[in-house]
C-alpha cells in the first residue's frame, strides 16, 4: 500500500527538523558565535549605511560601526570593572557572611540539611551505635572499646564547599578567561566579515531564488532585518534604563556592589521570564551575604518589583512594542530549547532567531500555518 502524500510530507519535515536540531547541537562552537555576530551585524547595519551615505568608504564605514560596538563593550567593562575587582578581593568576607547566614537558616528551619531535627536524629543514632558497640564488646571481656564511640558530629563547617559557586569554581571560571576572550575577539572578526560581505550574501540569496519570487524574497530579507534591528535596539535601550533604575534602587538600600549587580540583573532581563527570576535571586543572595537584614532584602525586592512594573507596562510597549509578535508559549519553549543546545548564548539569541523564522514562514507557501503557531495575532 502506497503511503499518502501528506504522511510522506510530514515524515520529511520531521526528519528535516531533527536534522536541524542535530546540526545546531553539535555545531554549537561555530554556529553560536556566528549567530551572535550575525545579529550584531544586523544591529550595526544602519550605522554602517549612514556612514556610507556620509561619503565614507566601505572599509572605513565598517571600521567605524565596529569601533562603536567595541566602545560600547569597553564602557560596560569600565563601569563595572572596579566594583567587580573589589567584589573578587572581598570574596572571602562575603563567603564567611554567607556561611553564617546559611548556618542560621538551617538552625531555624529543621527541614534544611544540618537543621536542629537532623542534628538531634544524628546524635541519637550515634549514641545508639555506641551503646550497641559496647554491648558487643562486653562478652569478650574487653573493656577498651571507648574509642569506637567517637563519632563525627558533622559540625557546622563551611557550607559553601557544597554550593555551586565556591572558591574552586570561581578559580576554574577565571582560568577560562583566555578562551572567553578569544571567542570575544573572534566574534568581532565575524561581525566585520558580515558587514563587509553583506551585499554579496544578499545577492547570493536573490540569485538562488526563482525570478518570480525575487521581489518577495527581497521583502522577506528587509522585514527580517527590520524585526531584529527593532528588537535588539529596544532591548539595548531597556538594559540601559533598567541598569540605571536598579543602580539607584540598590544604592539607596545600601546593597554592596550595587552597580555590578544592577548591570548584571539588567542584562539577564534579556532572557524572557527566566532572566528576571535569576537576577532577583542573585540580588537577594548578595543582600543576604551583606548582612543587611530584612530591610535591605525588602528594599531589593521592592526595587525589582517597581522596575518590572515599569518595564512590562510602560517601557516595553513604548520602546520594543509588538514588533517581534511571538506568543508566550513559543517564547518559553524557544528559550529553553536554545539554552539546552547553546547554553547562555542560546537564551540570548532565541527570541530574535525565532522572530526571523516566523517572518520567513509567513512568506513561504505551505509554512504560513507555522508562522501563525509561533505568533500571537
N, C-alpha and C positions, 0 to 999 in steps of 0.2 A: 504494500500500500504506500502510495506516494505521500510524502509529508506536505501539509498545506503551506502555501507561501507565507502566511502570517507566522506560522511556527518557525519556519526557516529564518525569517527576518528577525524574530525575537531571539533565537539562538545566536545568530550572527552578532546582534547588538550586545547581547550578554557577554559573548566571548571578547568583543571589542572593548567593553567596559573593564573586564577582568584584565585584559592585556594592558590597558592604560594604567590601571592601578598597580600592576606588577612593575611596569616601567617607571612610574613615579616613585615607588618604594625603593627599588634597587638602584635607581639613578639619582638618589637624593643628593649626593655630594656635588653633582654637577647641576642638576635641574633646579634645586632650591636657590642657589646663588644666581643662576640665570634668570629665574622668575623675579627675584627681588630686584636685580639690576634692570630687568625689562620694565618693571613697574616704576622704578625711579627714573628711568629714561623717559617714560611717558609723562611723568610729572614734570620733568625738566624741559620737555619738548617746546612748550610755549616760550620759555626763556630763550632757548636756542633760536627759535623762529624770530623772536623780537630782535635779538642781536643781529641776525642776518638782515632783517629789514632795515636796521640802522646802518648797514653797509659793512658790517664785519664779515671777514672771510669765513668760510665754513669751519676751518680748523680753529680759528680764534673764538668763534661763537661757541663751539663745543667746549673749548677750554674754559671760557667764561661761565658757561652753565655748570660745568663740573666743579669749578672753583667755588661757585655759590653753594653747592651741596657740601663741599668739603668745609667751607666756612661755617655752615650750619652745624655740622657734627662737631667741629672744633669748639664752637661756642657752648654746646651742651657739655662736652667733656671738661671745658674750663670751669663752667658754672658749678658742676658737681664734683670736680676733681679734688678740691681742697677738703671738702667735707667727707668725701669718700676715703681719702687718705687718713683723716682724723678718725673716721669710723674704724678703719683697719687697725690703726695703732691702739685704739681703745677697746678692741675686741675682747681681750682678757677680762676687763672690768665688766663689759656687757655680759660675757659668759657667766661670770660669777653672780651678777644680779639675776640673770635669767634662771640660773640654777636654784637660787634662793626662792624665787617666785614659784618655780615648779615644785620644790620641796614643800612650800607652804600649801600649795594647792593639793598635793597628794596627801598631806596630813589632814586637811579639812574635808576632802572628798574620799570616802573609803573605797569607792569603786575603782579609783585610779591605781595603777601599779605602784606598790610601795605605800598604799594608804594604811590607816590605822588598823582596819579589819584584817588586811592582808598580813600586816606585821604580827598581829595577835595570833592569827592562824599559823604563821610561820614559826612563832615562838612555841606555840602549843605542840606543833608537830615535832619540833626539835627536842622538846622536853620528853615527849613520848618515846622518841627514838633513843634518847639517852637512857631512860629507865629500862627499856627493852634490852639494850646492850648490857646493862649491869646485871639484869636477871639472867641473861645467857652466860655471863662470866662467873656467876656465883657457884654453880655446881663444880666448876673446875678448881675451885679453891683459890683462884687468882683474885687478889684484891687490887690489882693495879690497873683497873680499867678506867681510870679517871680521865685519861687523855681522849678517850673515844667520845666523851661528851662535848668536846669543843666543836661548836657549830658556828659557821659563819652567819652572822646576823643580817647580812645583806647591806646593812648600814644605809647611810644617806650620802653616798659618794656622788660625784659629779654626774648629773643626769644627761648632760649634753653629749657624752660619749655615745649615747644611744639615739641621738637625734640626727636628722638628715643634714644638719648644717654645722657640724662640729669643725674643730680646727683642722683636722686632717683633710676634710672635704674641701675646706677653703684653700688649703695649701695645694691640693690637687687641681682645683679650679684655676689658681694662679699659674700653675705650671703649664696650662693650656693657652696662656695669653698669646704666645708666639703664633700658634695655629690660628687663633681667632683674628689676630692682626693680619696674618697672611690672607685669610678669607676676605677680610675687610678691604684690603688693597686689591685683591682680585676682583671683587665686586665693582670697584671703581673702574677698573680696566674694562669690564663688561659694559658698564654704563657708557663709557667713551666710545666703545665699538658700536653699541646700539645707536647712539646719536649720530655717529659718523656714517653708518650703513643703513640708516632708516629709509632713505629713498630707494635703495636697491632692494631691501626687504619688501617694501610695499609694491614695487614694480614686479617682483617675483610672484607675489600672491596674485596680482592682477593678470599676469601672463598665464598663470595656471588656471585661470577662470575662463569659462566659455564666454564668447563675445556678448551673448545676450544677457549675461548675468554680471558683467563688469560694473555696470552702474550701481547695482545693488551691493556688490562686494565693496565698492568704494564707500558707499554709505555705511555699511556694517563696520568697516575699519574706523571711520570717523566717529561713529556712535560709540564704539568700544573704547576708543581713546578718550572721548569726552566723559564717559561714565567713570573711568578710572581716574582721570585728572580731577574731576569734581570731588570724588570720594576722598582721594588721598590729600588733596589740598584742604578739604573740610576737616578731615581727621587731624591734620597737622595743626591747623588753627585751634581746634579743640584741645589738643595736647598742650599747646602753649597757654591757653586760657585756664585749663584745669591745673596746670603746674603753678600758675600764679595764685589761684584760689586755694589750692591745697597748701602752698607755701605760706600764705598769710594765716590760714587757719591753724596749721601745725605750729607755726612760730608763736601765735598768740597763746596756745595752750601749753607752750614750753616743751614741745617734743624735741628731743635731741636729733641732730642731723635732719632738720626739717626740710631743707632744700633737696637733699638727696632722696629722701622718702617721697617728697611731693612729686619730683620728676619721675621717679620710678612708678608710683601709683598712676600718674597721668599717662605714661607710656603704656602701661598694662591695660588701660581703658580701651586701647585699640582692639583688644580681643573681646568680642561681644559677650555680655553677660558674665562670663567666667573671669575676665580681667579685673573687673571691679571687686569681685569676691576675693581674689588672690591679693590684690592691692590692699584691700581693707584688712585682711588677715595680717599682712606684713606690717602695716602701720600700727595695728593694735599690739602686735608682738613687740615692736620696738618701744611702745609706750609702757608695756608691762616690764620690759627689761630695764627701762629708765627708772623704774620705781616711782612713777608719777601718781599711782593710786587711781581710784575710781574717777576723780575729777578729770585727769588727763585722758583716760580711756573714753569717757563720755564726750569730752571735747573732740577727740579724734573721730569718733563715730558721728558726732553732730556735723563736723566739717565734711565728712564723706557723704552723709545723707543730704546736706544742703547743696553740695556740688553736684550730686547725682540728679537731684530735682531740677536744678538749673540746666544741666546737660540734656536731660530727657525731654523736658517740656519747653525749653526756650532755645538753648544753643544748637542742639542737633537739628530741629526743624528749620531754624533760621540759617544755619551755616551749611549743613550737609543736605538737608531736605530728603526727598524720596527718590533721589537720582538712582541709587542702587536698586531699590524696589525688590528686595528679597524677603520672603516670609520668615518668621522666627524659626520654624522647624528646619528649613533649609539652612539657616544661619548656624544653628547649634550643630546640626549634623556635619556641615562643611568644616566648621572649626575643629570639631573632634577628629574627623577623618584626616584632615591635613596635619593636625598635631601628631596623630599616630604615625603618619608617613614621614613628616619632615621636622618633627619636634616644634620648638618655639617659633621658628620661622614660618612653619606651616600655619600656625594660628594667626599670624600677622597677615599673610598673603591670601588666606582662604576667601575672604569676602570679595576683594577685587577680582580674583580669578573666577569665582562663581558668577560674579556680575558680568564679566566678559563672556562667559559661557552662555549665560541667559540671552545676551544680545545676539550672539552667534546663532543660537537655536531659533530665535524669533525670525531670522531671515533664511532659514533652511527649510525647504518643503519636507514635511514628514517629521520635523522636530519641534514644531510650534507648540505641541501639547506639553513637551518637556519644559519649554520656556514658561508656559502657564503654571506648571507644577512648581517651578523654582520661585516664581514671582508671588505677588500678593494683590494684584489688581482683580 
